[in-house]
Amino acid sequence: MARVRQNSIHRPLRVVAFTEAGVVDFPTEFPNGVTFKMTSGTTTIASGAATGDALGNLSYQWQAGDLATAGTYTATFTGTDSLGRTETFPTGTNIEIVVFPAL
């Protein structure tokens, strides 16, 4: 679970992706890139390009408006391989993001 303050977009969201084989080497396994998506029900709140490195580290830099509304959201990262096939991370669940109201 990630906990962030409403409109606090300075620091990116960072997570580590791994499978039963170990950490995911994103540049090798997913050379066509990684994207991030955060939703509330069927509404997409945030979506865009993310980065992934050889040690499984994923990062999404928040954009203006991404954290504008307090609430609880679900999110995932999706990698695309050289054949256009996708894999979603985490593989077994979604990331829960709680946006707390600004004071």
Order of alpha helices (4+ residues) and beta strands (2+ residues): beta-beta-beta-beta-alpha-beta-beta-beta-beta-beta-beta
